[in-house]
Each structure stands twice: as C-alpha cells, then as structure tokens.
Amino acid sequence: MTIDPSLLALLVCPVTRTRLIYDKITQELISDVAGLAFPVRNGIPILLVTEARSLADAGE
C-alpha cells in the first residue's frame, strides 16, 4: 500500500509540525526532527505520539 502524494503533502508531524517522509518498506511516516516513526495501518496514517516508534531506539 502507498499513501496518496497529495495527502502526504498535507500531513505534518504532530510534535514538531514538520514534513513527514513516507517509508514504503516499513509502512511508516518518519519525522526526522522528532526522531519518531508513525505507523500507517491499512493505508491510514496513525499520527498519535503514543503509537509512534522512537528512531533512537532502533539506531536510525
């Protein structure tokens, strides 16, 4: 599954309000500034901090 590019252009990180990068392989929206990865489930971005994965923990 992919995210519609027009939707991706509108989405921002809920913590930093910066642009997100879509990772097709992990099905996540990455916020480099916040160091968080937000899951995309069934094509729906889950932009809840409680659902995000820390990139620091993964060594990314």
CYANA upper distance limits for C-alpha pairs under 8 A (distance plus 0.5 A):
  1 MET  CA     24 LYS  CA      8.26
  1 MET  CA     42 ASN  CA      8.03
  1 MET  CA     43 GLY  CA      6.78
  2 THR  CA     24 LYS  CA      7.25
  2 THR  CA     43 GLY  CA      7.25
  3 ILE  CA      7 LEU  CA      7.55
  3 ILE  CA      8 LEU  CA      7.11
  3 ILE  CA     22 TYR  CA      8.22
  3 ILE  CA     43 GLY  CA      6.97
  4 ASP  CA      8 LEU  CA      6.79
  5 PRO  CA      9 ALA  CA      6.68
  6 SER  CA     10 LEU  CA      7.28
  7 LEU  CA     11 LEU  CA      6.99
  8 LEU  CA     20 LEU  CA      7.98
  8 LEU  CA     22 TYR  CA      8.28
  9 ALA  CA     19 ARG  CA      8.24
 11 LEU  CA     19 ARG  CA      7.30
 11 LEU  CA     20 LEU  CA      7.24
 12 VAL  CA     16 THR  CA      8.39
 12 VAL  CA     17 ARG  CA      5.62
 12 VAL  CA     18 THR  CA      5.75
 12 VAL  CA     19 ARG  CA      5.30
 12 VAL  CA     20 LEU  CA      6.17
 13 CYS  CA     17 ARG  CA      5.27
 13 CYS  CA     18 THR  CA      5.90
 13 CYS  CA     19 ARG  CA      6.85
 13 CYS  CA     20 LEU  CA      6.67
 13 CYS  CA     31 SER  CA      6.72
 13 CYS  CA     34 ALA  CA      8.38
 13 CYS  CA     47 LEU  CA      7.86
 14 PRO  CA     47 LEU  CA      7.13
 14 PRO  CA     48 LEU  CA      8.01
 14 PRO  CA     49 VAL  CA      8.06
 15 VAL  CA     34 ALA  CA      7.37
 15 VAL  CA     49 VAL  CA      8.23
 16 THR  CA     33 VAL  CA      7.58
 16 THR  CA     34 ALA  CA      6.92
 18 THR  CA     31 SER  CA      7.85
 18 THR  CA     33 VAL  CA      7.87
 19 ARG  CA     31 SER  CA      7.59
 20 LEU  CA     29 LEU  CA      6.25
 20 LEU  CA     30 ILE  CA      5.89
 20 LEU  CA     31 SER  CA      5.69
 20 LEU  CA     32 ASP  CA      8.31
 21 ILE  CA     29 LEU  CA      5.90
 21 ILE  CA     30 ILE  CA      5.47
 21 ILE  CA     31 SER  CA      7.20
 22 TYR  CA     27 GLN  CA      7.79
 22 TYR  CA     28 GLU  CA      6.46
 22 TYR  CA     29 LEU  CA      5.06
 22 TYR  CA     30 ILE  CA      6.73
 23 ASP  CA     27 GLN  CA      6.12
 23 ASP  CA     28 GLU  CA      5.85
 23 ASP  CA     29 LEU  CA      6.69
 23 ASP  CA     30 ILE  CA      7.58
 24 LYS  CA     28 GLU  CA      7.58
 27 GLN  CA     39 PRO  CA      6.75
 27 GLN  CA     40 VAL  CA      5.93
 27 GLN  CA     41 ARG  CA      8.10
 28 GLU  CA     37 ALA  CA      6.33
 28 GLU  CA     38 PHE  CA      5.77
 28 GLU  CA     39 PRO  CA      4.92
 28 GLU  CA     40 VAL  CA      5.84
 28 GLU  CA     45 PRO  CA      8.44
 29 LEU  CA     37 ALA  CA      6.03
 29 LEU  CA     38 PHE  CA      5.47
 29 LEU  CA     39 PRO  CA      6.84
 29 LEU  CA     40 VAL  CA      7.56
 29 LEU  CA     45 PRO  CA      8.01
 30 ILE  CA     35 GLY  CA      8.13
 30 ILE  CA     36 LEU  CA      6.55
 30 ILE  CA     37 ALA  CA      4.96
 30 ILE  CA     38 PHE  CA      6.84
 31 SER  CA     35 GLY  CA      6.21
 31 SER  CA     36 LEU  CA      5.79
 31 SER  CA     37 ALA  CA      6.67
 31 SER  CA     38 PHE  CA      8.48
 32 ASP  CA     36 LEU  CA      7.31
 35 GLY  CA     54 SER  CA      6.50
 35 GLY  CA     55 LEU  CA      5.64
 35 GLY  CA     56 ALA  CA      7.10
 36 LEU  CA     52 ALA  CA      6.48
 36 LEU  CA     53 ARG  CA      6.07
 36 LEU  CA     54 SER  CA      5.21
 36 LEU  CA     55 LEU  CA      5.88
 37 ALA  CA     52 ALA  CA      5.87
 37 ALA  CA     53 ARG  CA      5.54
 37 ALA  CA     54 SER  CA      6.87
 37 ALA  CA     55 LEU  CA      7.06
 38 PHE  CA     45 PRO  CA      7.70
 38 PHE  CA     46 ILE  CA      6.61
 38 PHE  CA     47 LEU  CA      6.38
 38 PHE  CA     48 LEU  CA      7.90
 38 PHE  CA     49 VAL  CA      8.23
 38 PHE  CA     51 GLU  CA      7.23
 38 PHE  CA     52 ALA  CA      5.06
 38 PHE  CA     53 ARG  CA      6.99
 39 PRO  CA     45 PRO  CA      6.70
 39 PRO  CA     46 ILE  CA      6.10
 39 PRO  CA     47 LEU  CA      8.08
 39 PRO  CA     51 GLU  CA      7.77
 39 PRO  CA     52 ALA  CA      7.18
 40 VAL  CA     44 ILE  CA      5.76
 40 VAL  CA     45 PRO  CA      4.83
 40 VAL  CA     46 ILE  CA      6.35
 41 ARG  CA     45 PRO  CA      6.98
 41 ARG  CA     46 ILE  CA      7.71
 46 ILE  CA     51 GLU  CA      7.63
 47 LEU  CA     51 GLU  CA      7.94
 47 LEU  CA     52 ALA  CA      7.96
 48 LEU  CA     52 ALA  CA      6.97
 54 SER  CA     58 ALA  CA      7.58
 55 LEU  CA     59 GLY  CA      6.81
 55 LEU  CA     60 GLU  CA      5.90
 56 ALA  CA     60 GLU  CA      6.63
